[in-house]
Amino acid sequence: MVSATSIKLDDDMKGRVRNLAEARQRTSHWIMREAIAQYVEREEKREALKRETVQAWEEFQQTGRHATAEEVDRWLESWGTDDELPAPKCRK
């Protein structure tokens, strides 16, 4: 279901949206919907990352298991090379 809503924009922002819509051969409505969709998707990803980070920190505090930054850096630097390393093992 799609329902109508309204948004208040100052004259400057309204003009910027209108100009961008004309340049992209889209409607102002399309530009605003696209902007909101991209914003919501990006912020949902940020929130998921935040939750995962807190969860990882809590797990570390409970178990003490970790890999060092040097081990992870070495592993990441090997990506895409002929000598790609396996992921470092977590330890206490």
PyMOL Python script that loads the backbone (N, CA, C, O; Angstrom):
from pymol import cmd

cmd.read_pdbstr("""\
ATOM      1  N   MET A   1       0.842  -1.178   0.000  1.00  0.00           N
ATOM      2  CA  MET A   1       0.000   0.000   0.000  1.00  0.00           C
ATOM      3  C   MET A   1       0.886   1.239   0.000  1.00  0.00           C
ATOM      4  O   MET A   1       1.894   1.291   0.705  1.00  0.00           O
ATOM      5  N   VAL A   2       0.518   2.198  -0.765  1.00  0.00           N
ATOM      6  CA  VAL A   2       1.231   3.477  -0.841  1.00  0.00           C
ATOM      7  C   VAL A   2       0.292   4.550  -0.340  1.00  0.00           C
ATOM      8  O   VAL A   2      -0.861   4.627  -0.763  1.00  0.00           O
ATOM      9  N   SER A   3       0.789   5.381   0.564  1.00  0.00           N
ATOM     10  CA  SER A   3      -0.035   6.478   1.049  1.00  0.00           C
ATOM     11  C   SER A   3       0.716   7.790   0.882  1.00  0.00           C
ATOM     12  O   SER A   3       1.946   7.827   0.898  1.00  0.00           O
ATOM     13  N   ALA A   4      -0.034   8.846   0.724  1.00  0.00           N
ATOM     14  CA  ALA A   4       0.556  10.170   0.519  1.00  0.00           C
ATOM     15  C   ALA A   4       1.019  10.740   1.855  1.00  0.00           C
ATOM     16  O   ALA A   4       0.417  10.492   2.900  1.00  0.00           O
ATOM     17  N   THR A   5       2.082  11.494   1.794  1.00  0.00           N
ATOM     18  CA  THR A   5       2.576  12.232   2.952  1.00  0.00           C
ATOM     19  C   THR A   5       3.098  13.561   2.442  1.00  0.00           C
ATOM     20  O   THR A   5       3.229  13.761   1.234  1.00  0.00           O
ATOM     21  N   SER A   6       3.392  14.454   3.343  1.00  0.00           N
ATOM     22  CA  SER A   6       3.911  15.738   2.883  1.00  0.00           C
ATOM     23  C   SER A   6       5.231  16.011   3.574  1.00  0.00           C
ATOM     24  O   SER A   6       5.521  15.476   4.644  1.00  0.00           O
ATOM     25  N   ILE A   7       6.013  16.846   2.943  1.00  0.00           N
ATOM     26  CA  ILE A   7       7.298  17.238   3.484  1.00  0.00           C
ATOM     27  C   ILE A   7       7.451  18.731   3.252  1.00  0.00           C
ATOM     28  O   ILE A   7       7.143  19.235   2.172  1.00  0.00           O
ATOM     29  N   LYS A   8       7.922  19.427   4.261  1.00  0.00           N
ATOM     30  CA  LYS A   8       8.111  20.872   4.138  1.00  0.00           C
ATOM     31  C   LYS A   8       9.569  21.145   3.803  1.00  0.00           C
ATOM     32  O   LYS A   8      10.475  20.733   4.528  1.00  0.00           O
ATOM     33  N   LEU A   9       9.782  21.843   2.699  1.00  0.00           N
ATOM     34  CA  LEU A   9      11.117  22.226   2.264  1.00  0.00           C
ATOM     35  C   LEU A   9      11.188  23.736   2.161  1.00  0.00           C
ATOM     36  O   LEU A   9      10.224  24.386   1.758  1.00  0.00           O
ATOM     37  N   ASP A  10      12.343  24.294   2.529  1.00  0.00           N
ATOM     38  CA  ASP A  10      12.494  25.736   2.316  1.00  0.00           C
ATOM     39  C   ASP A  10      12.639  25.981   0.815  1.00  0.00           C
ATOM     40  O   ASP A  10      12.885  25.049   0.049  1.00  0.00           O
ATOM     41  N   ASP A  11      12.488  27.218   0.407  1.00  0.00           N
ATOM     42  CA  ASP A  11      12.498  27.553  -1.023  1.00  0.00           C
ATOM     43  C   ASP A  11      13.802  27.146  -1.698  1.00  0.00           C
ATOM     44  O   ASP A  11      13.794  26.692  -2.843  1.00  0.00           O
ATOM     45  N   ASP A  12      14.918  27.306  -0.999  1.00  0.00           N
ATOM     46  CA  ASP A  12      16.209  26.941  -1.575  1.00  0.00           C
ATOM     47  C   ASP A  12      16.273  25.443  -1.884  1.00  0.00           C
ATOM     48  O   ASP A  12      16.659  25.054  -2.986  1.00  0.00           O
ATOM     49  N   MET A  13      15.900  24.609  -0.922  1.00  0.00           N
ATOM     50  CA  MET A  13      15.953  23.159  -1.130  1.00  0.00           C
ATOM     51  C   MET A  13      14.958  22.740  -2.202  1.00  0.00           C
ATOM     52  O   MET A  13      15.257  21.885  -3.035  1.00  0.00           O
ATOM     53  N   LYS A  14      13.794  23.335  -2.179  1.00  0.00           N
ATOM     54  CA  LYS A  14      12.788  23.008  -3.194  1.00  0.00           C
ATOM     55  C   LYS A  14      13.325  23.316  -4.590  1.00  0.00           C
ATOM     56  O   LYS A  14      13.133  22.531  -5.518  1.00  0.00           O
ATOM     57  N   GLY A  15      13.996  24.457  -4.740  1.00  0.00           N
ATOM     58  CA  GLY A  15      14.587  24.817  -6.027  1.00  0.00           C
ATOM     59  C   GLY A  15      15.701  23.865  -6.427  1.00  0.00           C
ATOM     60  O   GLY A  15      15.817  23.495  -7.595  1.00  0.00           O
ATOM     61  N   ARG A  16      16.512  23.473  -5.471  1.00  0.00           N
ATOM     62  CA  ARG A  16      17.603  22.525  -5.768  1.00  0.00           C
ATOM     63  C   ARG A  16      17.046  21.188  -6.246  1.00  0.00           C
ATOM     64  O   ARG A  16      17.556  20.601  -7.200  1.00  0.00           O
ATOM     65  N   VAL A  17      15.991  20.709  -5.574  1.00  0.00           N
ATOM     66  CA  VAL A  17      15.362  19.449  -5.987  1.00  0.00           C
ATOM     67  C   VAL A  17      14.785  19.603  -7.388  1.00  0.00           C
ATOM     68  O   VAL A  17      14.954  18.720  -8.229  1.00  0.00           O
ATOM     69  N   ARG A  18      14.111  20.706  -7.643  1.00  0.00           N
ATOM     70  CA  ARG A  18      13.516  20.944  -8.957  1.00  0.00           C
ATOM     71  C   ARG A  18      14.595  20.979 -10.041  1.00  0.00           C
ATOM     72  O   ARG A  18      14.432  20.375 -11.101  1.00  0.00           O
ATOM     73  N   ASN A  19      15.698  21.687  -9.776  1.00  0.00           N
ATOM     74  CA  ASN A  19      16.784  21.766 -10.761  1.00  0.00           C
ATOM     75  C   ASN A  19      17.398  20.397 -11.037  1.00  0.00           C
ATOM     76  O   ASN A  19      17.680  20.053 -12.185  1.00  0.00           O
ATOM     77  N   LEU A  20      17.601  19.629  -9.986  1.00  0.00           N
ATOM     78  CA  LEU A  20      18.159  18.288 -10.167  1.00  0.00           C
ATOM     79  C   LEU A  20      17.187  17.400 -10.948  1.00  0.00           C
ATOM     80  O   LEU A  20      17.596  16.629 -11.817  1.00  0.00           O
ATOM     81  N   ALA A  21      15.924  17.517 -10.632  1.00  0.00           N
ATOM     82  CA  ALA A  21      14.913  16.722 -11.344  1.00  0.00           C
ATOM     83  C   ALA A  21      14.911  17.056 -12.833  1.00  0.00           C
ATOM     84  O   ALA A  21      14.826  16.161 -13.673  1.00  0.00           O
ATOM     85  N   GLU A  22      15.002  18.326 -13.153  1.00  0.00           N
ATOM     86  CA  GLU A  22      15.041  18.731 -14.562  1.00  0.00           C
ATOM     87  C   GLU A  22      16.298  18.194 -15.244  1.00  0.00           C
ATOM     88  O   GLU A  22      16.238  17.702 -16.371  1.00  0.00           O
ATOM     89  N   ALA A  23      17.427  18.289 -14.559  1.00  0.00           N
ATOM     90  CA  ALA A  23      18.694  17.814 -15.141  1.00  0.00           C
ATOM     91  C   ALA A  23      18.666  16.305 -15.379  1.00  0.00           C
ATOM     92  O   ALA A  23      19.249  15.815 -16.347  1.00  0.00           O
ATOM     93  N   ARG A  24      17.998  15.579 -14.508  1.00  0.00           N
ATOM     94  CA  ARG A  24      17.939  14.113 -14.622  1.00  0.00           C
ATOM     95  C   ARG A  24      16.720  13.634 -15.404  1.00  0.00           C
ATOM     96  O   ARG A  24      16.521  12.434 -15.589  1.00  0.00           O
ATOM     97  N   GLN A  25      15.921  14.569 -15.852  1.00  0.00           N
ATOM     98  CA  GLN A  25      14.680  14.259 -16.573  1.00  0.00           C
ATOM     99  C   GLN A  25      13.795  13.327 -15.734  1.00  0.00           C
ATOM    100  O   GLN A  25      13.284  12.313 -16.209  1.00  0.00           O
ATOM    101  N   ARG A  26      13.646  13.713 -14.491  1.00  0.00           N
ATOM    102  CA  ARG A  26      12.793  13.008 -13.539  1.00  0.00           C
ATOM    103  C   ARG A  26      11.862  14.026 -12.900  1.00  0.00           C
ATOM    104  O   ARG A  26      12.001  15.229 -13.119  1.00  0.00           O
ATOM    105  N   THR A  27      10.922  13.546 -12.118  1.00  0.00           N
ATOM    106  CA  THR A  27      10.063  14.462 -11.378  1.00  0.00           C
ATOM    107  C   THR A  27      10.703  14.769 -10.028  1.00  0.00           C
ATOM    108  O   THR A  27      11.534  14.006  -9.535  1.00  0.00           O
ATOM    109  N   SER A  28      10.309  15.884  -9.444  1.00  0.00           N
ATOM    110  CA  SER A  28      10.772  16.209  -8.096  1.00  0.00           C
ATOM    111  C   SER A  28      10.353  15.104  -7.121  1.00  0.00           C
ATOM    112  O   SER A  28      11.106  14.745  -6.217  1.00  0.00           O
ATOM    113  N   HIS A  29       9.174  14.583  -7.311  1.00  0.00           N
ATOM    114  CA  HIS A  29       8.663  13.491  -6.484  1.00  0.00           C
ATOM    115  C   HIS A  29       9.618  12.299  -6.545  1.00  0.00           C
ATOM    116  O   HIS A  29       9.943  11.725  -5.506  1.00  0.00           O
ATOM    117  N   TRP A  30      10.070  11.918  -7.729  1.00  0.00           N
ATOM    118  CA  TRP A  30      10.973  10.781  -7.885  1.00  0.00           C
ATOM    119  C   TRP A  30      12.295  11.050  -7.153  1.00  0.00           C
ATOM    120  O   TRP A  30      12.816  10.180  -6.455  1.00  0.00           O
ATOM    121  N   ILE A  31      12.827  12.266  -7.324  1.00  0.00           N
ATOM    122  CA  ILE A  31      14.093  12.620  -6.673  1.00  0.00           C
ATOM    123  C   ILE A  31      13.958  12.488  -5.159  1.00  0.00           C
ATOM    124  O   ILE A  31      14.838  11.922  -4.510  1.00  0.00           O
ATOM    125  N   MET A  32      12.879  12.997  -4.591  1.00  0.00           N
ATOM    126  CA  MET A  32      12.704  12.947  -3.144  1.00  0.00           C
ATOM    127  C   MET A  32      12.505  11.522  -2.653  1.00  0.00           C
ATOM    128  O   MET A  32      13.055  11.146  -1.618  1.00  0.00           O
ATOM    129  N   ARG A  33      11.736  10.730  -3.369  1.00  0.00           N
ATOM    130  CA  ARG A  33      11.547   9.320  -2.973  1.00  0.00           C
ATOM    131  C   ARG A  33      12.870   8.569  -3.027  1.00  0.00           C
ATOM    132  O   ARG A  33      13.182   7.794  -2.122  1.00  0.00           O
ATOM    133  N   GLU A  34      13.643   8.791  -4.074  1.00  0.00           N
ATOM    134  CA  GLU A  34      14.939   8.130  -4.224  1.00  0.00           C
ATOM    135  C   GLU A  34      15.889   8.536  -3.103  1.00  0.00           C
ATOM    136  O   GLU A  34      16.588   7.697  -2.535  1.00  0.00           O
ATOM    137  N   ALA A  35      15.908   9.834  -2.789  1.00  0.00           N
ATOM    138  CA  ALA A  35      16.775  10.331  -1.718  1.00  0.00           C
ATOM    139  C   ALA A  35      16.398   9.708  -0.376  1.00  0.00           C
ATOM    140  O   ALA A  35      17.270   9.295   0.388  1.00  0.00           O
ATOM    141  N   ILE A  36      15.115   9.642  -0.097  1.00  0.00           N
ATOM    142  CA  ILE A  36      14.663   9.047   1.163  1.00  0.00           C
ATOM    143  C   ILE A  36      14.987   7.565   1.199  1.00  0.00           C
ATOM    144  O   ILE A  36      15.448   7.062   2.224  1.00  0.00           O
ATOM    145  N   ALA A  37      14.757   6.854   0.101  1.00  0.00           N
ATOM    146  CA  ALA A  37      15.044   5.413   0.052  1.00  0.00           C
ATOM    147  C   ALA A  37      16.533   5.151   0.289  1.00  0.00           C
ATOM    148  O   ALA A  37      16.891   4.255   1.052  1.00  0.00           O
ATOM    149  N   GLN A  38      17.396   5.930  -0.361  1.00  0.00           N
ATOM    150  CA  GLN A  38      18.837   5.742  -0.174  1.00  0.00           C
ATOM    151  C   GLN A  38      19.257   6.068   1.253  1.00  0.00           C
ATOM    152  O   GLN A  38      20.081   5.362   1.833  1.00  0.00           O
ATOM    153  N   TYR A  39      18.704   7.120   1.815  1.00  0.00           N
ATOM    154  CA  TYR A  39      19.027   7.499   3.186  1.00  0.00           C
ATOM    155  C   TYR A  39      18.621   6.394   4.159  1.00  0.00           C
ATOM    156  O   TYR A  39      19.412   5.994   5.014  1.00  0.00           O
ATOM    157  N   VAL A  40      17.391   5.904   4.030  1.00  0.00           N
ATOM    158  CA  VAL A  40      16.895   4.878   4.942  1.00  0.00           C
ATOM    159  C   VAL A  40      17.736   3.613   4.813  1.00  0.00           C
ATOM    160  O   VAL A  40      18.095   3.008   5.823  1.00  0.00           O
ATOM    161  N   GLU A  41      18.052   3.205   3.596  1.00  0.00           N
ATOM    162  CA  GLU A  41      18.874   2.006   3.396  1.00  0.00           C
ATOM    163  C   GLU A  41      20.251   2.180   4.043  1.00  0.00           C
ATOM    164  O   GLU A  41      20.733   1.277   4.728  1.00  0.00           O
ATOM    165  N   ARG A  42      20.880   3.330   3.829  1.00  0.00           N
ATOM    166  CA  ARG A  42      22.210   3.592   4.406  1.00  0.00           C
ATOM    167  C   ARG A  42      22.155   3.584   5.930  1.00  0.00           C
ATOM    168  O   ARG A  42      23.024   3.007   6.583  1.00  0.00           O
ATOM    169  N   GLU A  43      21.140   4.220   6.492  1.00  0.00           N
ATOM    170  CA  GLU A  43      21.042   4.291   7.952  1.00  0.00           C
ATOM    171  C   GLU A  43      20.690   2.940   8.561  1.00  0.00           C
ATOM    172  O   GLU A  43      21.133   2.634   9.668  1.00  0.00           O
ATOM    173  N   GLU A  44      19.901   2.124   7.861  1.00  0.00           N
ATOM    174  CA  GLU A  44      19.623   0.768   8.340  1.00  0.00           C
ATOM    175  C   GLU A  44      20.909  -0.050   8.396  1.00  0.00           C
ATOM    176  O   GLU A  44      21.127  -0.809   9.340  1.00  0.00           O
ATOM    177  N   LYS A  45      21.759   0.105   7.384  1.00  0.00           N
ATOM    178  CA  LYS A  45      23.044  -0.591   7.385  1.00  0.00           C
ATOM    179  C   LYS A  45      23.919  -0.119   8.531  1.00  0.00           C
ATOM    180  O   LYS A  45      24.597  -0.926   9.167  1.00  0.00           O
ATOM    181  N   ARG A  46      23.914   1.184   8.803  1.00  0.00           N
ATOM    182  CA  ARG A  46      24.687   1.723   9.933  1.00  0.00           C
ATOM    183  C   ARG A  46      24.204   1.144  11.248  1.00  0.00           C
ATOM    184  O   ARG A  46      25.008   0.770  12.102  1.00  0.00           O
ATOM    185  N   GLU A  47      22.891   1.069  11.414  1.00  0.00           N
ATOM    186  CA  GLU A  47      22.335   0.515  12.646  1.00  0.00           C
ATOM    187  C   GLU A  47      22.689  -0.964  12.791  1.00  0.00           C
ATOM    188  O   GLU A  47      23.003  -1.423  13.889  1.00  0.00           O
ATOM    189  N   ALA A  48      22.640  -1.706  11.691  1.00  0.00           N
ATOM    190  CA  ALA A  48      23.012  -3.123  11.737  1.00  0.00           C
ATOM    191  C   ALA A  48      24.477  -3.265  12.116  1.00  0.00           C
ATOM    192  O   ALA A  48      24.822  -4.118  12.934  1.00  0.00           O
ATOM    193  N   LEU A  49      25.349  -2.441  11.531  1.00  0.00           N
ATOM    194  CA  LEU A  49      26.768  -2.482  11.873  1.00  0.00           C
ATOM    195  C   LEU A  49      26.979  -2.137  13.341  1.00  0.00           C
ATOM    196  O   LEU A  49      27.787  -2.767  14.023  1.00  0.00           O
ATOM    197  N   LYS A  50      26.256  -1.143  13.822  1.00  0.00           N
ATOM    198  CA  LYS A  50      26.357  -0.757  15.230  1.00  0.00           C
ATOM    199  C   LYS A  50      25.961  -1.921  16.134  1.00  0.00           C
ATOM    200  O   LYS A  50      26.657  -2.213  17.107  1.00  0.00           O
ATOM    201  N   ARG A  51      24.848  -2.589  15.822  1.00  0.00           N
ATOM    202  CA  ARG A  51      24.411  -3.742  16.616  1.00  0.00           C
ATOM    203  C   ARG A  51      25.445  -4.856  16.590  1.00  0.00           C
ATOM    204  O   ARG A  51      25.755  -5.448  17.623  1.00  0.00           O
ATOM    205  N   GLU A  52      25.985  -5.143  15.388  1.00  0.00           N
ATOM    206  CA  GLU A  52      26.992  -6.197  15.259  1.00  0.00           C
ATOM    207  C   GLU A  52      28.258  -5.851  16.027  1.00  0.00           C
ATOM    208  O   GLU A  52      28.888  -6.727  16.618  1.00  0.00           O
ATOM    209  N   THR A  53      28.633  -4.580  16.019  1.00  0.00           N
ATOM    210  CA  THR A  53      29.827  -4.141  16.737  1.00  0.00           C
ATOM    211  C   THR A  53      29.637  -4.299  18.235  1.00  0.00           C
ATOM    212  O   THR A  53      30.529  -4.797  18.922  1.00  0.00           O
ATOM    213  N   VAL A  54      28.491  -3.882  18.749  1.00  0.00           N
ATOM    214  CA  VAL A  54      28.205  -4.032  20.179  1.00  0.00           C
ATOM    215  C   VAL A  54      28.185  -5.512  20.557  1.00  0.00           C
ATOM    216  O   VAL A  54      28.714  -5.901  21.598  1.00  0.00           O
ATOM    217  N   GLN A  55      27.576  -6.328  19.708  1.00  0.00           N
ATOM    218  CA  GLN A  55      27.516  -7.770  19.968  1.00  0.00           C
ATOM    219  C   GLN A  55      28.929  -8.371  19.989  1.00  0.00           C
ATOM    220  O   GLN A  55      29.242  -9.187  20.856  1.00  0.00           O
ATOM    221  N   ALA A  56      29.773  -7.972  19.042  1.00  0.00           N
ATOM    222  CA  ALA A  56      31.151  -8.482  18.995  1.00  0.00           C
ATOM    223  C   ALA A  56      31.926  -8.042  20.234  1.00  0.00           C
ATOM    224  O   ALA A  56      32.692  -8.826  20.795  1.00  0.00           O
ATOM    225  N   TRP A  57      31.734  -6.805  20.660  1.00  0.00           N
ATOM    226  CA  TRP A  57      32.422  -6.295  21.855  1.00  0.00           C
ATOM    227  C   TRP A  57      31.988  -7.066  23.098  1.00  0.00           C
ATOM    228  O   TRP A  57      32.818  -7.443  23.926  1.00  0.00           O
ATOM    229  N   GLU A  58      30.671  -7.298  23.223  1.00  0.00           N
ATOM    230  CA  GLU A  58      30.162  -8.059  24.363  1.00  0.00           C
ATOM    231  C   GLU A  58      30.703  -9.479  24.360  1.00  0.00           C
ATOM    232  O   GLU A  58      31.054 -10.019  25.409  1.00  0.00           O
ATOM    233  N   GLU A  59      30.771 -10.084  23.176  1.00  0.00           N
ATOM    234  CA  GLU A  59      31.323 -11.443  23.064  1.00  0.00           C
ATOM    235  C   GLU A  59      32.799 -11.458  23.463  1.00  0.00           C
ATOM    236  O   GLU A  59      33.244 -12.364  24.169  1.00  0.00           O
ATOM    237  N   PHE A  60      33.556 -10.459  23.013  1.00  0.00           N
ATOM    238  CA  PHE A  60      34.968 -10.367  23.394  1.00  0.00           C
ATOM    239  C   PHE A  60      35.101 -10.217  24.904  1.00  0.00           C
ATOM    240  O   PHE A  60      35.950 -10.862  25.520  1.00  0.00           O
ATOM    241  N   GLN A  61      34.275  -9.377  25.497  1.00  0.00           N
ATOM    242  CA  GLN A  61      34.364  -9.174  26.946  1.00  0.00           C
ATOM    243  C   GLN A  61      34.050 -10.448  27.711  1.00  0.00           C
ATOM    244  O   GLN A  61      34.615 -10.681  28.779  1.00  0.00           O
ATOM    245  N   GLN A  62      33.154 -11.277  27.180  1.00  0.00           N
ATOM    246  CA  GLN A  62      32.790 -12.528  27.843  1.00  0.00           C
ATOM    247  C   GLN A  62      33.843 -13.608  27.632  1.00  0.00           C
ATOM    248  O   GLN A  62      34.140 -14.370  28.551  1.00  0.00           O
ATOM    249  N   THR A  63      34.408 -13.680  26.436  1.00  0.00           N
ATOM    250  CA  THR A  63      35.295 -14.807  26.097  1.00  0.00           C
ATOM    251  C   THR A  63      36.767 -14.430  26.036  1.00  0.00           C
ATOM    252  O   THR A  63      37.630 -15.276  26.270  1.00  0.00           O
ATOM    253  N   GLY A  64      37.062 -13.187  25.728  1.00  0.00           N
ATOM    254  CA  GLY A  64      38.451 -12.765  25.558  1.00  0.00           C
ATOM    255  C   GLY A  64      39.060 -13.209  24.234  1.00  0.00           C
ATOM    256  O   GLY A  64      40.233 -12.941  23.974  1.00  0.00           O
ATOM    257  N   ARG A  65      38.279 -13.884  23.396  1.00  0.00           N
ATOM    258  CA  ARG A  65      38.805 -14.379  22.116  1.00  0.00           C
ATOM    259  C   ARG A  65      38.983 -13.221  21.149  1.00  0.00           C
ATOM    260  O   ARG A  65      38.118 -12.352  21.037  1.00  0.00           O
ATOM    261  N   HIS A  66      40.126 -13.216  20.442  1.00  0.00           N
ATOM    262  CA  HIS A  66      40.435 -12.118  19.535  1.00  0.00           C
ATOM    263  C   HIS A  66      41.515 -12.532  18.529  1.00  0.00           C
ATOM    264  O   HIS A  66      42.158 -13.571  18.683  1.00  0.00           O
ATOM    265  N   ALA A  67      41.699 -11.717  17.517  1.00  0.00           N
ATOM    266  CA  ALA A  67      42.832 -11.799  16.587  1.00  0.00           C
ATOM    267  C   ALA A  67      43.494 -10.425  16.658  1.00  0.00           C
ATOM    268  O   ALA A  67      42.814  -9.419  16.863  1.00  0.00           O
ATOM    269  N   THR A  68      44.797 -10.376  16.494  1.00  0.00           N
ATOM    270  CA  THR A  68      45.483  -9.087  16.576  1.00  0.00           C
ATOM    271  C   THR A  68      45.280  -8.289  15.293  1.00  0.00           C
ATOM    272  O   THR A  68      44.968  -8.847  14.241  1.00  0.00           O
ATOM    273  N   ALA A  69      45.461  -6.985  15.398  1.00  0.00           N
ATOM    274  CA  ALA A  69      45.348  -6.115  14.235  1.00  0.00           C
ATOM    275  C   ALA A  69      46.381  -6.504  13.180  1.00  0.00           C
ATOM    276  O   ALA A  69      46.091  -6.485  11.984  1.00  0.00           O
ATOM    277  N   GLU A  70      47.583  -6.856  13.626  1.00  0.00           N
ATOM    278  CA  GLU A  70      48.641  -7.249  12.686  1.00  0.00           C
ATOM    279  C   GLU A  70      48.251  -8.501  11.909  1.00  0.00           C
ATOM    280  O   GLU A  70      48.498  -8.584  10.706  1.00  0.00           O
ATOM    281  N   GLU A  71      47.644  -9.475  12.586  1.00  0.00           N
ATOM    282  CA  GLU A  71      47.206 -10.703  11.912  1.00  0.00           C
ATOM    283  C   GLU A  71      46.118 -10.387  10.882  1.00  0.00           C
ATOM    284  O   GLU A  71      46.143 -10.901   9.764  1.00  0.00           O
ATOM    285  N   VAL A  72      45.183  -9.556  11.262  1.00  0.00           N
ATOM    286  CA  VAL A  72      44.097  -9.206  10.350  1.00  0.00           C
ATOM    287  C   VAL A  72      44.641  -8.404   9.170  1.00  0.00           C
ATOM    288  O   VAL A  72      44.252  -8.646   8.027  1.00  0.00           O
ATOM    289  N   ASP A  73      45.540  -7.447   9.436  1.00  0.00           N
ATOM    290  CA  ASP A  73      46.152  -6.664   8.349  1.00  0.00           C
ATOM    291  C   ASP A  73      46.882  -7.575   7.365  1.00  0.00           C
ATOM    292  O   ASP A  73      46.733  -7.429   6.152  1.00  0.00           O
ATOM    293  N   ARG A  74      47.657  -8.500   7.879  1.00  0.00           N
ATOM    294  CA  ARG A  74      48.402  -9.439   7.019  1.00  0.00           C
ATOM    295  C   ARG A  74      47.428 -10.252   6.158  1.00  0.00           C
ATOM    296  O   ARG A  74      47.659 -10.455   4.966  1.00  0.00           O
ATOM    297  N   TRP A  75      46.356 -10.704   6.770  1.00  0.00           N
ATOM    298  CA  TRP A  75      45.348 -11.484   6.060  1.00  0.00           C
ATOM    299  C   TRP A  75      44.691 -10.644   4.965  1.00  0.00           C
ATOM    300  O   TRP A  75      44.550 -11.101   3.831  1.00  0.00           O
ATOM    301  N   LEU A  76      44.284  -9.398   5.308  1.00  0.00           N
ATOM    302  CA  LEU A  76      43.632  -8.541   4.318  1.00  0.00           C
ATOM    303  C   LEU A  76      44.568  -8.183   3.165  1.00  0.00           C
ATOM    304  O   LEU A  76      44.150  -8.134   2.008  1.00  0.00           O
ATOM    305  N   GLU A  77      45.830  -7.937   3.486  1.00  0.00           N
ATOM    306  CA  GLU A  77      46.805  -7.600   2.438  1.00  0.00           C
ATOM    307  C   GLU A  77      47.032  -8.756   1.469  1.00  0.00           C
ATOM    308  O   GLU A  77      47.453  -8.542   0.332  1.00  0.00           O
ATOM    309  N   SER A  78      46.758  -9.969   1.912  1.00  0.00           N
ATOM    310  CA  SER A  78      46.961 -11.133   1.045  1.00  0.00           C
ATOM    311  C   SER A  78      45.787 -11.376   0.098  1.00  0.00           C
ATOM    312  O   SER A  78      45.905 -12.162  -0.842  1.00  0.00           O
ATOM    313  N   TRP A  79      44.665 -10.714   0.335  1.00  0.00           N
ATOM    314  CA  TRP A  79      43.490 -10.930  -0.514  1.00  0.00           C
ATOM    315  C   TRP A  79      43.823 -10.606  -1.970  1.00  0.00           C
ATOM    316  O   TRP A  79      44.474  -9.602  -2.261  1.00  0.00           O
ATOM    317  N   GLY A  80      43.372 -11.460  -2.865  1.00  0.00           N
ATOM    318  CA  GLY A  80      43.557 -11.233  -4.291  1.00  0.00           C
ATOM    319  C   GLY A  80      44.947 -11.551  -4.795  1.00  0.00           C
ATOM    320  O   GLY A  80      45.254 -11.299  -5.961  1.00  0.00           O
ATOM    321  N   THR A  81      45.799 -12.105  -3.934  1.00  0.00           N
ATOM    322  CA  THR A  81      47.142 -12.493  -4.364  1.00  0.00           C
ATOM    323  C   THR A  81      47.200 -14.011  -4.529  1.00  0.00           C
ATOM    324  O   THR A  81      46.288 -14.730  -4.122  1.00  0.00           O
ATOM    325  N   ASP A  82      48.272 -14.474  -5.123  1.00  0.00           N
ATOM    326  CA  ASP A  82      48.454 -15.927  -5.267  1.00  0.00           C
ATOM    327  C   ASP A  82      48.702 -16.595  -3.922  1.00  0.00           C
ATOM    328  O   ASP A  82      48.486 -17.798  -3.781  1.00  0.00           O
ATOM    329  N   ASP A  83      49.149 -15.836  -2.943  1.00  0.00           N
ATOM    330  CA  ASP A  83      49.460 -16.377  -1.620  1.00  0.00           C
ATOM    331  C   ASP A  83      48.433 -15.923  -0.581  1.00  0.00           C
ATOM    332  O   ASP A  83      48.797 -15.519   0.523  1.00  0.00           O
ATOM    333  N   GLU A  84      47.159 -15.991  -0.938  1.00  0.00           N
ATOM    334  CA  GLU A  84      46.114 -15.544  -0.018  1.00  0.00           C
ATOM    335  C   GLU A  84      46.116 -16.401   1.236  1.00  0.00           C
ATOM    336  O   GLU A  84      46.130 -17.629   1.164  1.00  0.00           O
ATOM    337  N   LEU A  85      46.102 -15.745   2.374  1.00  0.00           N
ATOM    338  CA  LEU A  85      46.167 -16.439   3.659  1.00  0.00           C
ATOM    339  C   LEU A  85      44.772 -16.777   4.168  1.00  0.00           C
ATOM    340  O   LEU A  85      43.807 -16.098   3.819  1.00  0.00           O
ATOM    341  N   PRO A  86      44.654 -17.824   4.995  1.00  0.00           N
ATOM    342  CA  PRO A  86      43.365 -18.095   5.631  1.00  0.00           C
ATOM    343  C   PRO A  86      43.091 -17.054   6.712  1.00  0.00           C
ATOM    344  O   PRO A  86      44.010 -16.387   7.186  1.00  0.00           O
ATOM    345  N   ALA A  87      41.852 -16.921   7.090  1.00  0.00           N
ATOM    346  CA  ALA A  87      41.504 -15.961   8.141  1.00  0.00           C
ATOM    347  C   ALA A  87      42.237 -16.331   9.423  1.00  0.00           C
ATOM    348  O   ALA A  87      42.396 -17.512   9.733  1.00  0.00           O
ATOM    349  N   PRO A  88      42.686 -15.318  10.170  1.00  0.00           N
ATOM    350  CA  PRO A  88      43.397 -15.618  11.416  1.00  0.00           C
ATOM    351  C   PRO A  88      42.476 -16.299  12.423  1.00  0.00           C
ATOM    352  O   PRO A  88      41.274 -16.040  12.455  1.00  0.00           O
ATOM    353  N   LYS A  89      43.043 -17.156  13.227  1.00  0.00           N
ATOM    354  CA  LYS A  89      42.289 -17.845  14.269  1.00  0.00           C
ATOM    355  C   LYS A  89      42.139 -16.932  15.480  1.00  0.00           C
ATOM    356  O   LYS A  89      43.065 -16.209  15.846  1.00  0.00           O
ATOM    357  N   CYS A  90      40.986 -16.974  16.083  1.00  0.00           N
ATOM    358  CA  CYS A  90      40.767 -16.226  17.311  1.00  0.00           C
ATOM    359  C   CYS A  90      41.331 -17.025  18.481  1.00  0.00           C
ATOM    360  O   CYS A  90      41.255 -18.253  18.507  1.00  0.00           O
ATOM    361  N   ARG A  91      41.899 -16.304  19.447  1.00  0.00           N
ATOM    362  CA  ARG A  91      42.464 -16.962  20.616  1.00  0.00           C
ATOM    363  C   ARG A  91      42.314 -16.036  21.805  1.00  0.00           C
ATOM    364  O   ARG A  91      41.955 -14.867  21.664  1.00  0.00           O
ATOM    365  N   LYS A  92      42.596 -16.577  22.976  1.00  0.00           N
ATOM    366  CA  LYS A  92      42.537 -15.759  24.203  1.00  0.00           C
ATOM    367  C   LYS A  92      43.827 -15.070  24.434  1.00  0.00           C
ATOM    368  O   LYS A  92      43.969 -14.339  25.414  1.00  0.00           O
TER     369      LYS A  92
END
""", "prot")
cmd.dss("prot")
cmd.show_as("cartoon", "prot")
cmd.util.cbc("prot")
cmd.orient("prot")
